[in-house]
Amino acid sequence: MSPSLLDALAAARPRVVDLAQPLRDGMPCSPTHPGFHLALARRHGDVARPDGMTGAHELLVLGGHVGTHMDALSHVAVDGRFHGGAPAVVENGRYRSHGIDEVAPLVCRGVLVDVPARRGVARLAPGEPVTAEDLADSDIREGDVVLIRTGWAQLWEDASAYVGGESGVPGLTADGAEQLAAAGVAAVGADTIALEHIPAGAGLARLPVHRILLHEHGINLIEVLNLEPLAETGAREFLFVGAPLPVVGATGAPIRPLALVERG
């Protein structure tokens, strides 16, 4: 009998690296999206049971594009149409098609493009572009999830610096996006708010990478990743596992991606 998938996984003993940022009040958030808030709706002791056991629960309020999240294809429309030409029609308060609930769970090869390591720095400078040339040395194949590290997660505790409203944010340029689309990747992720190159003072007025990947090629984006622990392993290839919350008709939703890395 051939070994089962579970046997093979147990034999490999991969290291599991969490790529998500923690969700908490005051966390960095794009100024165009509602932030994250948690409130305890019931605390221990509010209702007493005869056996002494109590329960507690909370109310969560957050935008679909807050924290580590995936963009649905409905996040971007051009002239009122989504990827493939479908009209951006709202029904019952949500988009009729191209919502995040249509994204299948991802279990596939992942590739880390560690741009600071390539350039010999700890972190890219504000507004620094990541171009097609930066992707050239990576073995990127059809169906991969490609994660681009800028080192920006190092600024996570400083919300203003992380958002980079005036200073700009490093990220992927249009030529890099075209190269990834030509390779046929399944998704593209990064450790910044918007994934793409945001020059100083430019804000979010123009997002060509979103248009290229989401609208023109139907490739989902994953933003606000924590790629520091993955970079520390030295791995550039890994098993990527991730699935966004299936919120019907939503333009984005939280995702908790994992990288399964071969132990050295």
Secondary structure, DSSP 4 states (H G I P E B T S, - for coil): -PPPHHHHHHHH-PEEEE-BPPP-TT----TTS---EEEEEE-TTSS--TTS----EEEEE--TTSSSEEE-GGG--BTTB-GGG-B--EETTEESSS-GGGPPPEEEEEEEEEHHHHHT-SSPPTT-EE-HHHHTTS---TT-EEEEE-SGGGGTT-HHHHHTTTT-B-EE-HHHHHHHHHHT-SEEEESSSSSB-B-TTTTTS--HHHIIIIIIT--EEEESB--HHHHHHT-SEEEEEE-B---TT-SEEEB--EEEE---
